[in-house]
Amino acid sequence: MSMNRRQALGKIIGMTGAAGLGLTAVSAFAGTDTNGNFRLELGDKLKYVPLDPMAAAKVAYQTGGGCMHQVFYAMVTMLTNSESVDAAKFGTIPTALAGYGAAGVGGQGTLCGNNNAVGMIVNILDDINGQNSAIIGAAMRFYENTSLPFSDVAFVEGIGSTVEKTETMVVSSSVAHSVLCHASISNWSKASGKLFSDKGERCARLSASVTYHLVELLNRAYAGEVISATAEAKPSEEAQNCQACHGSTSTFATAPSVKSDMECTVCHTGHYN
């Protein structure tokens, strides 16, 4: 049985909000408000169950509010309507909070909202065979190194778009070589000849593509695959070479200590910039 987010909210309020049922001092329990209703708090973790990647991608594509909201809303909505034991709790999460991440955080072109949303949702999932951090890393590397958005006919039709929109509004997929909105949009603009202001269809599909792959990664981890052992979860060879000197726990000579798994050479071409 599935439920939508509004039904889930009503269900959990009904389960926890009744007076006179021995629920004394409910506000003392972690994750509840003063009325005993669930409220996500720092450190709370909710159970993931396998989802349908295409169904999740379609929700992301058809949801407005910018890339971060699209991915986060799709994931929360799918889990609210899933068989997770925490489905009702997912239904209480205010997904509108993710709206700030559009166009690289309020239009600043920094971390792409898609990647921001990946971190936001995986952070609240109960540990999936010890793979949560690796899933975030693999999703980031996927965003950096994959020609996106997906434009094959099966995917386009699966999310409810059309080949005509591919030809006229997306024109070309591109590789970001970065987790930044700035680089992603710039490389797409160069490949397609389109302006930033033309990005609507392209970015909606990008959110769908990221959501699709995130669900694939989560499903694989849930099934027991060790994502951290795969090449896709690791920094590129170039980034690993940089880390040899610029490490987080040790450095070479006067090299500064750095923590980053993202691509280095997109911005740093040497030691003088």
Secondary structure, 3 states (H helix, E strand, C coil): CCCCHHHHHHHHHHHHCCCCCCCCCHHHCCCECCCCCECCCCCCCECCCCCCHHHHHHHHHCCCCCHHHHHHHHHHHHHHCCCCCCHHHHCCCCHHHHHHHCCCCCCCCCECHHHHHHHHHHHCECCCCCCHHHHHHHHHHHHHHCCECCCCHHHHHHCCCCHHHHHHHHCCCECCCCCEHHHHHHHHHHHHCCCHHHCHHHHHHHHHHHHHHHHHHHHHHHCCCCHHHCHHHCCCHHHHHHHHHECCCCECCCCCCCCCCCCCCCCCCCCCC
